[in-house]
Amino acid sequence: MDSETFFSVHTKQEAVATCQTCPVNNCCLDYALEFESEFGIWGGYTARQRVRYRRELKLYAATQLRQGRRGAISKLGSDDTLSE
């Protein structure tokens, strides 16, 4: 089965639900954010949601740096802000 047919358009919610139970969903999301994956659901986020999330991360990081803070960035936003 190829990546195009793994989850059809009608089962996007099922794919996201599957990601929520996956033990490596954060690593998956990190990979998609780093390599700017254009398609599919990675770490429970659609491509459109990842674009928005990437913007949020950049803004958050810039704000933290201006305030002199360093360290890991936790997952931002709520499900409501990233819903389509």
PDB file of N, CA, C and O in Angstrom:
ATOM      1  N   MET A   1       0.846  -1.167   0.000  1.00  0.00           N
ATOM      2  CA  MET A   1       0.000   0.000   0.000  1.00  0.00           C
ATOM      3  C   MET A   1       0.899   1.240   0.000  1.00  0.00           C
ATOM      4  O   MET A   1       1.817   1.331   0.815  1.00  0.00           O
ATOM      5  N   ASP A   2       0.653   2.178  -0.886  1.00  0.00           N
ATOM      6  CA  ASP A   2       1.483   3.380  -0.944  1.00  0.00           C
ATOM      7  C   ASP A   2       0.953   4.449   0.011  1.00  0.00           C
ATOM      8  O   ASP A   2      -0.145   4.327   0.554  1.00  0.00           O
ATOM      9  N   SER A   3       1.753   5.495   0.206  1.00  0.00           N
ATOM     10  CA  SER A   3       1.379   6.532   1.171  1.00  0.00           C
ATOM     11  C   SER A   3       0.128   7.300   0.759  1.00  0.00           C
ATOM     12  O   SER A   3      -0.560   7.860   1.612  1.00  0.00           O
ATOM     13  N   GLU A   4      -0.173   7.332  -0.528  1.00  0.00           N
ATOM     14  CA  GLU A   4      -1.366   8.035  -1.000  1.00  0.00           C
ATOM     15  C   GLU A   4      -2.651   7.345  -0.554  1.00  0.00           C
ATOM     16  O   GLU A   4      -3.660   8.012  -0.328  1.00  0.00           O
ATOM     17  N   THR A   5      -2.628   6.036  -0.425  1.00  0.00           N
ATOM     18  CA  THR A   5      -3.848   5.303  -0.096  1.00  0.00           C
ATOM     19  C   THR A   5      -3.878   4.798   1.343  1.00  0.00           C
ATOM     20  O   THR A   5      -4.857   4.174   1.751  1.00  0.00           O
ATOM     21  N   PHE A   6      -2.827   5.054   2.120  1.00  0.00           N
ATOM     22  CA  PHE A   6      -2.807   4.564   3.493  1.00  0.00           C
ATOM     23  C   PHE A   6      -4.018   5.079   4.262  1.00  0.00           C
ATOM     24  O   PHE A   6      -4.704   4.305   4.930  1.00  0.00           O
ATOM     25  N   PHE A   7      -4.283   6.367   4.173  1.00  0.00           N
ATOM     26  CA  PHE A   7      -5.478   6.946   4.746  1.00  0.00           C
ATOM     27  C   PHE A   7      -6.149   7.785   3.668  1.00  0.00           C
ATOM     28  O   PHE A   7      -5.537   8.710   3.133  1.00  0.00           O
ATOM     29  N   SER A   8      -7.387   7.477   3.348  1.00  0.00           N
ATOM     30  CA  SER A   8      -8.102   8.255   2.346  1.00  0.00           C
ATOM     31  C   SER A   8      -8.560   9.576   2.955  1.00  0.00           C
ATOM     32  O   SER A   8      -8.448   9.791   4.162  1.00  0.00           O
ATOM     33  N   VAL A   9      -9.068  10.443   2.114  1.00  0.00           N
ATOM     34  CA  VAL A   9      -9.573  11.736   2.582  1.00  0.00           C
ATOM     35  C   VAL A   9     -10.646  11.534   3.645  1.00  0.00           C
ATOM     36  O   VAL A   9     -10.742  12.320   4.588  1.00  0.00           O
ATOM     37  N   HIS A  10     -11.438  10.503   3.500  1.00  0.00           N
ATOM     38  CA  HIS A  10     -12.554  10.252   4.414  1.00  0.00           C
ATOM     39  C   HIS A  10     -12.102   9.753   5.782  1.00  0.00           C
ATOM     40  O   HIS A  10     -12.875   9.784   6.740  1.00  0.00           O
ATOM     41  N   THR A  11     -10.885   9.303   5.876  1.00  0.00           N
ATOM     42  CA  THR A  11     -10.433   8.740   7.148  1.00  0.00           C
ATOM     43  C   THR A  11      -9.351   9.598   7.806  1.00  0.00           C
ATOM     44  O   THR A  11      -8.571   9.094   8.614  1.00  0.00           O
ATOM     45  N   LYS A  12      -9.300  10.887   7.467  1.00  0.00           N
ATOM     46  CA  LYS A  12      -8.303  11.773   8.066  1.00  0.00           C
ATOM     47  C   LYS A  12      -8.431  11.777   9.583  1.00  0.00           C
ATOM     48  O   LYS A  12      -7.429  11.769  10.298  1.00  0.00           O
ATOM     49  N   GLN A  13      -9.654  11.790  10.065  1.00  0.00           N
ATOM     50  CA  GLN A  13      -9.866  11.787  11.513  1.00  0.00           C
ATOM     51  C   GLN A  13      -9.345  10.501  12.142  1.00  0.00           C
ATOM     52  O   GLN A  13      -8.814  10.522  13.252  1.00  0.00           O
ATOM     53  N   GLU A  14      -9.494   9.383  11.435  1.00  0.00           N
ATOM     54  CA  GLU A  14      -8.965   8.119  11.945  1.00  0.00           C
ATOM     55  C   GLU A  14      -7.440   8.166  12.004  1.00  0.00           C
ATOM     56  O   GLU A  14      -6.835   7.657  12.948  1.00  0.00           O
ATOM     57  N   ALA A  15      -6.828   8.772  11.004  1.00  0.00           N
ATOM     58  CA  ALA A  15      -5.368   8.885  10.984  1.00  0.00           C
ATOM     59  C   ALA A  15      -4.886   9.728  12.161  1.00  0.00           C
ATOM     60  O   ALA A  15      -3.926   9.362  12.839  1.00  0.00           O
ATOM     61  N   VAL A  16      -5.546  10.844  12.399  1.00  0.00           N
ATOM     62  CA  VAL A  16      -5.176  11.707  13.513  1.00  0.00           C
ATOM     63  C   VAL A  16      -5.363  10.956  14.831  1.00  0.00           C
ATOM     64  O   VAL A  16      -4.521  11.052  15.724  1.00  0.00           O
ATOM     65  N   ALA A  17      -6.442  10.222  14.954  1.00  0.00           N
ATOM     66  CA  ALA A  17      -6.700   9.442  16.166  1.00  0.00           C
ATOM     67  C   ALA A  17      -5.618   8.380  16.368  1.00  0.00           C
ATOM     68  O   ALA A  17      -5.183   8.138  17.494  1.00  0.00           O
ATOM     69  N   THR A  18      -5.190   7.756  15.286  1.00  0.00           N
ATOM     70  CA  THR A  18      -4.121   6.761  15.365  1.00  0.00           C
ATOM     71  C   THR A  18      -2.838   7.411  15.869  1.00  0.00           C
ATOM     72  O   THR A  18      -2.126   6.839  16.694  1.00  0.00           O
ATOM     73  N   CYS A  19      -2.551   8.605  15.371  1.00  0.00           N
ATOM     74  CA  CYS A  19      -1.348   9.325  15.803  1.00  0.00           C
ATOM     75  C   CYS A  19      -1.379   9.636  17.298  1.00  0.00           C
ATOM     76  O   CYS A  19      -0.343   9.608  17.962  1.00  0.00           O
ATOM     77  N   GLN A  20      -2.545   9.926  17.817  1.00  0.00           N
ATOM     78  CA  GLN A  20      -2.660  10.282  19.231  1.00  0.00           C
ATOM     79  C   GLN A  20      -2.250   9.126  20.147  1.00  0.00           C
ATOM     80  O   GLN A  20      -1.824   9.355  21.280  1.00  0.00           O
ATOM     81  N   THR A  21      -2.374   7.901  19.669  1.00  0.00           N
ATOM     82  CA  THR A  21      -2.010   6.746  20.491  1.00  0.00           C
ATOM     83  C   THR A  21      -0.613   6.222  20.187  1.00  0.00           C
ATOM     84  O   THR A  21      -0.146   5.286  20.836  1.00  0.00           O
ATOM     85  N   CYS A  22       0.050   6.811  19.217  1.00  0.00           N
ATOM     86  CA  CYS A  22       1.373   6.342  18.796  1.00  0.00           C
ATOM     87  C   CYS A  22       2.446   6.810  19.782  1.00  0.00           C
ATOM     88  O   CYS A  22       2.461   7.981  20.161  1.00  0.00           O
ATOM     89  N   PRO A  23       3.339   5.916  20.200  1.00  0.00           N
ATOM     90  CA  PRO A  23       4.353   6.308  21.178  1.00  0.00           C
ATOM     91  C   PRO A  23       5.444   7.223  20.610  1.00  0.00           C
ATOM     92  O   PRO A  23       6.203   7.812  21.380  1.00  0.00           O
ATOM     93  N   VAL A  24       5.539   7.352  19.306  1.00  0.00           N
ATOM     94  CA  VAL A  24       6.582   8.193  18.705  1.00  0.00           C
ATOM     95  C   VAL A  24       6.002   9.386  17.945  1.00  0.00           C
ATOM     96  O   VAL A  24       6.666   9.945  17.073  1.00  0.00           O
ATOM     97  N   ASN A  25       4.766   9.779  18.270  1.00  0.00           N
ATOM     98  CA  ASN A  25       4.141  10.859  17.503  1.00  0.00           C
ATOM     99  C   ASN A  25       4.908  12.175  17.601  1.00  0.00           C
ATOM    100  O   ASN A  25       4.916  12.937  16.634  1.00  0.00           O
ATOM    101  N   ASN A  26       5.548  12.471  18.723  1.00  0.00           N
ATOM    102  CA  ASN A  26       6.334  13.696  18.830  1.00  0.00           C
ATOM    103  C   ASN A  26       7.554  13.665  17.911  1.00  0.00           C
ATOM    104  O   ASN A  26       7.896  14.674  17.294  1.00  0.00           O
ATOM    105  N   CYS A  27       8.205  12.517  17.822  1.00  0.00           N
ATOM    106  CA  CYS A  27       9.355  12.374  16.919  1.00  0.00           C
ATOM    107  C   CYS A  27       8.900  12.519  15.468  1.00  0.00           C
ATOM    108  O   CYS A  27       9.578  13.142  14.651  1.00  0.00           O
ATOM    109  N   CYS A  28       7.777  11.950  15.171  1.00  0.00           N
ATOM    110  CA  CYS A  28       7.200  12.035  13.831  1.00  0.00           C
ATOM    111  C   CYS A  28       6.901  13.492  13.471  1.00  0.00           C
ATOM    112  O   CYS A  28       7.225  13.938  12.371  1.00  0.00           O
ATOM    113  N   LEU A  29       6.292  14.224  14.386  1.00  0.00           N
ATOM    114  CA  LEU A  29       5.992  15.631  14.159  1.00  0.00           C
ATOM    115  C   LEU A  29       7.279  16.435  14.006  1.00  0.00           C
ATOM    116  O   LEU A  29       7.375  17.290  13.126  1.00  0.00           O
ATOM    117  N   ASP A  30       8.268  16.167  14.855  1.00  0.00           N
ATOM    118  CA  ASP A  30       9.558  16.860  14.740  1.00  0.00           C
ATOM    119  C   ASP A  30      10.171  16.662  13.360  1.00  0.00           C
ATOM    120  O   ASP A  30      10.672  17.607  12.750  1.00  0.00           O
ATOM    121  N   TYR A  31      10.127  15.421  12.876  1.00  0.00           N
ATOM    122  CA  TYR A  31      10.679  15.115  11.548  1.00  0.00           C
ATOM    123  C   TYR A  31       9.947  15.913  10.471  1.00  0.00           C
ATOM    124  O   TYR A  31      10.578  16.520   9.606  1.00  0.00           O
ATOM    125  N   ALA A  32       8.625  15.911  10.526  1.00  0.00           N
ATOM    126  CA  ALA A  32       7.835  16.622   9.517  1.00  0.00           C
ATOM    127  C   ALA A  32       8.088  18.120   9.567  1.00  0.00           C
ATOM    128  O   ALA A  32       8.122  18.779   8.527  1.00  0.00           O
ATOM    129  N   LEU A  33       8.265  18.663  10.760  1.00  0.00           N
ATOM    130  CA  LEU A  33       8.547  20.094  10.879  1.00  0.00           C
ATOM    131  C   LEU A  33       9.940  20.433  10.362  1.00  0.00           C
ATOM    132  O   LEU A  33      10.132  21.444   9.686  1.00  0.00           O
ATOM    133  N   GLU A  34      10.900  19.588  10.685  1.00  0.00           N
ATOM    134  CA  GLU A  34      12.278  19.849  10.256  1.00  0.00           C
ATOM    135  C   GLU A  34      12.430  19.761   8.742  1.00  0.00           C
ATOM    136  O   GLU A  34      13.098  20.595   8.131  1.00  0.00           O
ATOM    137  N   PHE A  35      11.806  18.746   8.138  1.00  0.00           N
ATOM    138  CA  PHE A  35      11.972  18.526   6.707  1.00  0.00           C
ATOM    139  C   PHE A  35      10.809  19.068   5.880  1.00  0.00           C
ATOM    140  O   PHE A  35      10.708  18.798   4.683  1.00  0.00           O
ATOM    141  N   GLU A  36       9.930  19.836   6.529  1.00  0.00           N
ATOM    142  CA  GLU A  36       8.814  20.516   5.880  1.00  0.00           C
ATOM    143  C   GLU A  36       8.013  19.603   4.950  1.00  0.00           C
ATOM    144  O   GLU A  36       7.789  19.924   3.783  1.00  0.00           O
ATOM    145  N   SER A  37       7.593  18.476   5.484  1.00  0.00           N
ATOM    146  CA  SER A  37       6.774  17.531   4.733  1.00  0.00           C
ATOM    147  C   SER A  37       5.496  18.214   4.272  1.00  0.00           C
ATOM    148  O   SER A  37       4.778  18.812   5.073  1.00  0.00           O
ATOM    149  N   GLU A  38       5.218  18.121   2.988  1.00  0.00           N
ATOM    150  CA  GLU A  38       4.072  18.823   2.406  1.00  0.00           C
ATOM    151  C   GLU A  38       2.768  18.048   2.493  1.00  0.00           C
ATOM    152  O   GLU A  38       1.691  18.643   2.473  1.00  0.00           O
ATOM    153  N   PHE A  39       2.853  16.738   2.588  1.00  0.00           N
ATOM    154  CA  PHE A  39       1.661  15.906   2.481  1.00  0.00           C
ATOM    155  C   PHE A  39       1.524  14.994   3.679  1.00  0.00           C
ATOM    156  O   PHE A  39       2.492  14.702   4.381  1.00  0.00           O
ATOM    157  N   GLY A  40       0.304  14.554   3.893  1.00  0.00           N
ATOM    158  CA  GLY A  40       0.035  13.537   4.888  1.00  0.00           C
ATOM    159  C   GLY A  40      -0.115  14.073   6.294  1.00  0.00           C
ATOM    160  O   GLY A  40       0.020  15.269   6.553  1.00  0.00           O
ATOM    161  N   ILE A  41      -0.395  13.159   7.181  1.00  0.00           N
ATOM    162  CA  ILE A  41      -0.555  13.468   8.593  1.00  0.00           C
ATOM    163  C   ILE A  41       0.675  12.926   9.305  1.00  0.00           C
ATOM    164  O   ILE A  41       0.986  11.738   9.229  1.00  0.00           O
ATOM    165  N   TRP A  42       1.356  13.808   9.987  1.00  0.00           N
ATOM    166  CA  TRP A  42       2.577  13.467  10.714  1.00  0.00           C
ATOM    167  C   TRP A  42       2.389  13.915  12.156  1.00  0.00           C
ATOM    168  O   TRP A  42       2.101  15.085  12.405  1.00  0.00           O
ATOM    169  N   GLY A  43       2.546  13.023  13.085  1.00  0.00           N
ATOM    170  CA  GLY A  43       2.428  13.382  14.492  1.00  0.00           C
ATOM    171  C   GLY A  43       1.063  13.917  14.876  1.00  0.00           C
ATOM    172  O   GLY A  43       0.934  14.626  15.874  1.00  0.00           O
ATOM    173  N   GLY A  44       0.045  13.587  14.097  1.00  0.00           N
ATOM    174  CA  GLY A  44      -1.308  14.031  14.395  1.00  0.00           C
ATOM    175  C   GLY A  44      -1.668  15.381  13.802  1.00  0.00           C
ATOM    176  O   GLY A  44      -2.727  15.926  14.113  1.00  0.00           O
ATOM    177  N   TYR A  45      -0.811  15.930  12.956  1.00  0.00           N
ATOM    178  CA  TYR A  45      -1.059  17.231  12.338  1.00  0.00           C
ATOM    179  C   TYR A  45      -1.133  17.087  10.820  1.00  0.00           C
ATOM    180  O   TYR A  45      -0.353  16.352  10.215  1.00  0.00           O
ATOM    181  N   THR A  46      -2.072  17.794  10.224  1.00  0.00           N
ATOM    182  CA  THR A  46      -2.149  17.840   8.760  1.00  0.00           C
ATOM    183  C   THR A  46      -1.083  18.810   8.259  1.00  0.00           C
ATOM    184  O   THR A  46      -0.471  19.531   9.048  1.00  0.00           O
ATOM    185  N   ALA A  47      -0.865  18.825   6.949  1.00  0.00           N
ATOM    186  CA  ALA A  47       0.126  19.727   6.365  1.00  0.00           C
ATOM    187  C   ALA A  47      -0.203  21.183   6.683  1.00  0.00           C
ATOM    188  O   ALA A  47       0.689  21.958   7.028  1.00  0.00           O
ATOM    189  N   ARG A  48      -1.454  21.552   6.572  1.00  0.00           N
ATOM    190  CA  ARG A  48      -1.872  22.926   6.861  1.00  0.00           C
ATOM    191  C   ARG A  48      -1.639  23.285   8.326  1.00  0.00           C
ATOM    192  O   ARG A  48      -1.195  24.389   8.640  1.00  0.00           O
ATOM    193  N   GLN A  49      -1.938  22.356   9.205  1.00  0.00           N
ATOM    194  CA  GLN A  49      -1.724  22.599  10.628  1.00  0.00           C
ATOM    195  C   GLN A  49      -0.240  22.749  10.942  1.00  0.00           C
ATOM    196  O   GLN A  49       0.140  23.559  11.787  1.00  0.00           O
ATOM    197  N   ARG A  50       0.602  21.966  10.260  1.00  0.00           N
ATOM    198  CA  ARG A  50       2.045  22.069  10.491  1.00  0.00           C
ATOM    199  C   ARG A  50       2.594  23.416  10.049  1.00  0.00           C
ATOM    200  O   ARG A  50       3.504  23.949  10.683  1.00  0.00           O
ATOM    201  N   VAL A  51       2.055  23.973   8.971  1.00  0.00           N
ATOM    202  CA  VAL A  51       2.487  25.300   8.525  1.00  0.00           C
ATOM    203  C   VAL A  51       2.202  26.324   9.621  1.00  0.00           C
ATOM    204  O   VAL A  51       3.065  27.131   9.964  1.00  0.00           O
ATOM    205  N   ARG A  52       0.993  26.286  10.165  1.00  0.00           N
ATOM    206  CA  ARG A  52       0.620  27.214  11.242  1.00  0.00           C
ATOM    207  C   ARG A  52       1.467  26.982  12.494  1.00  0.00           C
ATOM    208  O   ARG A  52       1.920  27.929  13.136  1.00  0.00           O
ATOM    209  N   TYR A  53       1.670  25.716  12.825  1.00  0.00           N
ATOM    210  CA  TYR A  53       2.436  25.363  14.021  1.00  0.00           C
ATOM    211  C   TYR A  53       3.879  25.845  13.881  1.00  0.00           C
ATOM    212  O   TYR A  53       4.465  26.349  14.840  1.00  0.00           O
ATOM    213  N   ARG A  54       4.446  25.692  12.693  1.00  0.00           N
ATOM    214  CA  ARG A  54       5.813  26.150  12.448  1.00  0.00           C
ATOM    215  C   ARG A  54       5.911  27.666  12.685  1.00  0.00           C
ATOM    216  O   ARG A  54       6.872  28.142  13.290  1.00  0.00           O
ATOM    217  N   ARG A  55       4.914  28.416  12.206  1.00  0.00           N
ATOM    218  CA  ARG A  55       4.884  29.865  12.435  1.00  0.00           C
ATOM    219  C   ARG A  55       4.818  30.177  13.923  1.00  0.00           C
ATOM    220  O   ARG A  55       5.530  31.057  14.408  1.00  0.00           O
ATOM    221  N   GLU A  56       3.958  29.453  14.653  1.00  0.00           N
ATOM    222  CA  GLU A  56       3.839  29.645  16.100  1.00  0.00           C
ATOM    223  C   GLU A  56       5.168  29.382  16.792  1.00  0.00           C
ATOM    224  O   GLU A  56       5.570  30.130  17.683  1.00  0.00           O
ATOM    225  N   LEU A  57       5.847  28.320  16.383  1.00  0.00           N
ATOM    226  CA  LEU A  57       7.131  27.980  16.995  1.00  0.00           C
ATOM    227  C   LEU A  57       8.160  29.085  16.768  1.00  0.00           C
ATOM    228  O   LEU A  57       8.893  29.452  17.686  1.00  0.00           O
ATOM    229  N   LYS A  58       8.213  29.612  15.547  1.00  0.00           N
ATOM    230  CA  LYS A  58       9.175  30.676  15.251  1.00  0.00           C
ATOM    231  C   LYS A  58       8.888  31.920  16.087  1.00  0.00           C
ATOM    232  O   LYS A  58       9.804  32.530  16.639  1.00  0.00           O
ATOM    233  N   LEU A  59       7.631  32.286  16.176  1.00  0.00           N
ATOM    234  CA  LEU A  59       7.249  33.452  16.973  1.00  0.00           C
ATOM    235  C   LEU A  59       7.570  33.233  18.444  1.00  0.00           C
ATOM    236  O   LEU A  59       8.116  34.118  19.103  1.00  0.00           O
ATOM    237  N   TYR A  60       7.234  32.068  18.952  1.00  0.00           N
ATOM    238  CA  TYR A  60       7.496  31.734  20.353  1.00  0.00           C
ATOM    239  C   TYR A  60       8.996  31.764  20.633  1.00  0.00           C
ATOM    240  O   TYR A  60       9.430  32.342  21.629  1.00  0.00           O
ATOM    241  N   ALA A  61       9.789  31.141  19.759  1.00  0.00           N
ATOM    242  CA  ALA A  61      11.241  31.100  19.954  1.00  0.00           C
ATOM    243  C   ALA A  61      11.829  32.509  19.934  1.00  0.00           C
ATOM    244  O   ALA A  61      12.677  32.839  20.763  1.00  0.00           O
ATOM    245  N   ALA A  62      11.388  33.337  18.995  1.00  0.00           N
ATOM    246  CA  ALA A  62      11.889  34.716  18.919  1.00  0.00           C
ATOM    247  C   ALA A  62      11.551  35.481  20.189  1.00  0.00           C
ATOM    248  O   ALA A  62      12.384  36.228  20.702  1.00  0.00           O
ATOM    249  N   THR A  63      10.343  35.303  20.699  1.00  0.00           N
ATOM    250  CA  THR A  63       9.922  35.979  21.934  1.00  0.00           C
ATOM    251  C   THR A  63      10.778  35.517  23.109  1.00  0.00           C
ATOM    252  O   THR A  63      11.230  36.332  23.913  1.00  0.00           O
ATOM    253  N   GLN A  64      10.996  34.226  23.205  1.00  0.00           N
ATOM    254  CA  GLN A  64      11.794  33.679  24.308  1.00  0.00           C
ATOM    255  C   GLN A  64      13.233  34.178  24.240  1.00  0.00           C
ATOM    256  O   GLN A  64      13.827  34.505  25.267  1.00  0.00           O
ATOM    257  N   LEU A  65      13.793  34.237  23.035  1.00  0.00           N
ATOM    258  CA  LEU A  65      15.167  34.717  22.886  1.00  0.00           C
ATOM    259  C   LEU A  65      15.281  36.193  23.260  1.00  0.00           C
ATOM    260  O   LEU A  65      16.252  36.602  23.897  1.00  0.00           O
ATOM    261  N   ARG A  66      14.285  36.994  22.863  1.00  0.00           N
ATOM    262  CA  ARG A  66      14.288  38.416  23.227  1.00  0.00           C
ATOM    263  C   ARG A  66      14.247  38.582  24.750  1.00  0.00           C
ATOM    264  O   ARG A  66      14.809  39.532  25.295  1.00  0.00           O
ATOM    265  N   GLN A  67      13.591  37.667  25.412  1.00  0.00           N
ATOM    266  CA  GLN A  67      13.476  37.732  26.869  1.00  0.00           C
ATOM    267  C   GLN A  67      14.662  37.059  27.562  1.00  0.00           C
ATOM    268  O   GLN A  67      14.714  36.993  28.790  1.00  0.00           O
ATOM    269  N   GLY A  68      15.605  36.567  26.775  1.00  0.00           N
ATOM    270  CA  GLY A  68      16.804  35.951  27.344  1.00  0.00           C
ATOM    271  C   GLY A  68      16.618  34.540  27.844  1.00  0.00           C
ATOM    272  O   GLY A  68      17.447  34.040  28.604  1.00  0.00           O
ATOM    273  N   ARG A  69      15.556  33.893  27.438  1.00  0.00           N
ATOM    274  CA  ARG A  69      15.290  32.522  27.878  1.00  0.00           C
ATOM    275  C   ARG A  69      15.860  31.530  26.879  1.00  0.00           C
ATOM    276  O   ARG A  69      15.852  31.770  25.672  1.00  0.00           O
ATOM    277  N   ARG A  70      16.352  30.424  27.392  1.00  0.00           N
ATOM    278  CA  ARG A  70      16.902  29.356  26.559  1.00  0.00           C
ATOM    279  C   ARG A  70      16.282  28.034  27.023  1.00  0.00           C
ATOM    280  O   ARG A  70      15.749  27.948  28.129  1.00  0.00           O
ATOM    281  N   GLY A  71      16.356  27.019  26.181  1.00  0.00           N
ATOM    282  CA  GLY A  71      15.885  25.701  26.591  1.00  0.00           C
ATOM    283  C   GLY A  71      14.934  25.096  25.579  1.00  0.00           C
ATOM    284  O   GLY A  71      14.697  25.664  24.512  1.00  0.00           O
ATOM    285  N   ALA A  72      14.398  23.950  25.919  1.00  0.00           N
ATOM    286  CA  ALA A  72      13.500  23.223  25.031  1.00  0.00           C
ATOM    287  C   ALA A  72      12.174  23.950  24.895  1.00  0.00           C
ATOM    288  O   ALA A  72      11.733  24.652  25.805  1.00  0.00           O
ATOM    289  N   ILE A  73      11.549  23.769  23.736  1.00  0.00           N
ATOM    290  CA  ILE A  73      10.241  24.359  23.473  1.00  0.00           C
ATOM    291  C   ILE A  73       9.199  23.258  23.583  1.00  0.00           C
ATOM    292  O   ILE A  73       9.274  22.246  22.886  1.00  0.00           O
ATOM    293  N   SER A  74       8.237  23.461  24.454  1.00  0.00           N
ATOM    294  CA  SER A  74       7.175  22.471  24.591  1.00  0.00           C
ATOM    295  C   SER A  74       6.160  22.652  23.470  1.00  0.00           C
ATOM    296  O   SER A  74       6.183  23.655  22.755  1.00  0.00           O
ATOM    297  N   LYS A  75       5.287  21.693  23.324  1.00  0.00           N
ATOM    298  CA  LYS A  75       4.250  21.739  22.289  1.00  0.00           C
ATOM    299  C   LYS A  75       3.347  22.941  22.525  1.00  0.00           C
ATOM    300  O   LYS A  75       2.838  23.137  23.629  1.00  0.00           O
ATOM    301  N   LEU A  76       3.152  23.742  21.486  1.00  0.00           N
ATOM    302  CA  LEU A  76       2.387  24.978  21.602  1.00  0.00           C
ATOM    303  C   LEU A  76       0.955  24.805  21.148  1.00  0.00           C
ATOM    304  O   LEU A  76       0.596  23.797  20.540  1.00  0.00           O
ATOM    305  N   GLY A  77       0.149  25.797  21.451  1.00  0.00           N
ATOM    306  CA  GLY A  77      -1.199  25.881  20.905  1.00  0.00           C
ATOM    307  C   GLY A  77      -2.138  24.855  21.488  1.00  0.00           C
ATOM    308  O   GLY A  77      -1.737  23.935  22.202  1.00  0.00           O
ATOM    309  N   SER A  78      -3.378  25.039  21.166  1.00  0.00           N
ATOM    310  CA  SER A  78      -4.389  24.077  21.570  1.00  0.00           C
ATOM    311  C   SER A  78      -4.970  23.459  20.306  1.00  0.00           C
ATOM    312  O   SER A  78      -4.737  23.951  19.202  1.00  0.00           O
ATOM    313  N   ASP A  79      -5.706  22.408  20.468  1.00  0.00           N
ATOM    314  CA  ASP A  79      -6.329  21.771  19.312  1.00  0.00           C
ATOM    315  C   ASP A  79      -7.240  22.738  18.574  1.00  0.00           C
ATOM    316  O   ASP A  79      -7.395  22.646  17.357  1.00  0.00           O
ATOM    317  N   ASP A  80      -7.843  23.665  19.308  1.00  0.00           N
ATOM    318  CA  ASP A  80      -8.745  24.639  18.685  1.00  0.00           C
ATOM    319  C   ASP A  80      -8.018  25.564  17.729  1.00  0.00           C
ATOM    320  O   ASP A  80      -8.556  25.900  16.675  1.00  0.00           O
ATOM    321  N   THR A  81      -6.802  25.986  18.071  1.00  0.00           N
ATOM    322  CA  THR A  81      -6.091  26.929  17.209  1.00  0.00           C
ATOM    323  C   THR A  81      -5.585  26.264  15.943  1.00  0.00           C
ATOM    324  O   THR A  81      -5.332  26.938  14.945  1.00  0.00           O
ATOM    325  N   LEU A  82      -5.438  24.960  15.975  1.00  0.00           N
ATOM    326  CA  LEU A  82      -4.905  24.266  14.806  1.00  0.00           C
ATOM    327  C   LEU A  82      -5.957  23.512  14.016  1.00  0.00           C
ATOM    328  O   LEU A  82      -5.628  22.844  13.037  1.00  0.00           O
ATOM    329  N   SER A  83      -7.205  23.605  14.418  1.00  0.00           N
ATOM    330  CA  SER A  83      -8.233  22.867  13.700  1.00  0.00           C
ATOM    331  C   SER A  83      -8.511  23.523  12.352  1.00  0.00           C
ATOM    332  O   SER A  83      -8.360  24.732  12.179  1.00  0.00           O
ATOM    333  N   GLU A  84      -8.915  22.697  11.420  1.00  0.00           N
ATOM    334  CA  GLU A  84      -9.202  23.198  10.067  1.00  0.00           C
ATOM    335  C   GLU A  84     -10.669  23.359   9.862  1.00  0.00           C
ATOM    336  O   GLU A  84     -11.100  23.770   8.785  1.00  0.00           O
TER     337      GLU A  84
END
